[in-house]
């Protein structure tokens, strides 16, 4: 699988924090491989107080919505619920993923899933939640507020915005 991620991803999402956590930024790349998807997440700007509060664990999900917009109560309300084309109970949603772990304000993780291919989630959203999913509570694992979101798009080789993070970290 590691050889596969040396190629260009099939899809990508630029991640931005909500108003309260506006310093969170990064990207998640989606690679089509071996009957599923490898996702590589690279995020920066996790505040120390949030890291302390969550013990560094965050819910990480694909959501069914196509937009990281919302309202005053929920900045990312339009991201919708967990991606669940099979109409399964939580944690059987196709969009249910392992928690991400931060260290010193940085998250880097690679996750493999056979629950979807990258092309299945293009046009959907990927969301970071304020605390880890408990993998029991219905319908979404009691993972709390949506603190960062990215719209999943087809990867484009000439896209400068996908070439590097705005602060120059991560490449």
N, C-alpha and C positions, 0 to 999 in steps of 0.2 A: 504494500500500500504506500509506503514512503516514496517509492519511485514514482508513483502516479501523481503525487502532489508536487513533483518538480515541474510538471507541465502547468499550463495556464488553467485556472479554475473554470468550471462551466458557468458558475454564477457567483455573485458577491453581494454584500450588503455593507454600506457605510453606516456605522453605528454612531448615534448622537444621544447624549443624555437629555433628560427632561429639564425643565426650568430649575428645579431644585438641585439637580446634579448635572449642570451644564458643562462641567469639565470632562465628563466621560465621553470618550471618542474612540474610534477604532474601526475594525472591519471583521467580517466573517466571510471566508471564502468557502465555496462548495465545489467539491471534486467528485465527478462521476467515477465510481470504482467498484469492482467486485460485487455486483449485485446490490449496490446501495450508494451511499454518500459518505465521504470524509469531509468534515467541516473543520476548518482551522480558524479559531477565534483569537484575535489580538486586540486587547482593549487597554486603555490608559486612563488615568485621571480618577480612579476610584478613591473617594475621600477616606482619610484615615478613620474618621468617626463612623462612617458606614461600615468600613472593614471591621472595626472593633465590634459594632452592634451585631453584625451578621456572622462573626467569627470567620469572615473571609469567604463564605459560601453564598452563591447566588443562583436562583432559578434561571434556567435557560431553556427557551421554548421557541418553536416555530408557531406563529399565530396565523389564523385563517385570513385576516384582513390584509388589505393591500396598501395601507397608508399609515404612516407614523404621525398622524394628526389626532386631534381629540377636542377636549373642552377644558374648562377651568378645573373641574373635579378630577379628570383623568386625561392627562396630556396626550396619551397614546390610546385613547378609547377606540379609535378606528382600526387599531391592530386586531381587534376582535378577540375571540377565544382561541384556545389551542387548536392547531391544525389537526383535524380528526375526520378524514374522509371515510374511515371504516365505522364511524359512530360507536366507538368503544369507550368503556369506562376508563377513567384515569387510574393508573398511569399507562394505559394502553393506547393513548392517542399517538398518532404518527409523529406529532410535534413535540412529544415529551422527550426531553434529553437529560443527560446527567448534569448535576450542578457544576458551575464553574467556580474556580477558587482564585482569589486574588492574593497577591503578596506585594506589599509595598506600593499599592495602588495600581498594580499591573496584573492583567489576566492574559495568560497564553494557554491554549488548550487545543488538542486535536481529538475529535470524536468521530467514531464510525457508527453509522446506523444503516440497517437494511430496511427501514420503514418507509423510505422515500428515495427518489432520485432527485438530483438538483433541478431538473426541468419540471418536476412536480411542484416545487415550491417557488419558482420564479413568479413574481407577482404577489407573493405573500410577505409576511414580516417576520423578523427574528427579534426576540425581546429578552432583555436582562431584567430580572426581578430583584427586589431589595433583600430577599432572603431565600434560602434553599427551599426547593419543592420537598414536601414531606412524603410524596408518593402514596398518600392514603386519602387525603381530603378530596371530596368531589366539589366542584368539577375540575379544579385547577391546582390542587396541591398546596393551598394556603401559602403561596410564595410571595404574597404582598404586592406592593406598588410596582408598576412598570417604571423602571428608572432609566432605561435606555432602549432604543429601538432602531432598527434598520430595515429599509425596504429592499427585498431581494430582487435583483435584476440580473439579466444575462451579462456575463463578463464581456467587456469590449477591450481588445488589445490596445487601442489608441486612446483610451480614457486616461487622461493625466490625473484626474481625481482619484483613480484607483491605483495609480502607480506608487503613491506614498502617502503617509499620514501627514496632515498639515504641519505638524511640529517636527517632522523629519525623523521621528522615532520609528522603529519597527521594521525597517528594511535592511 
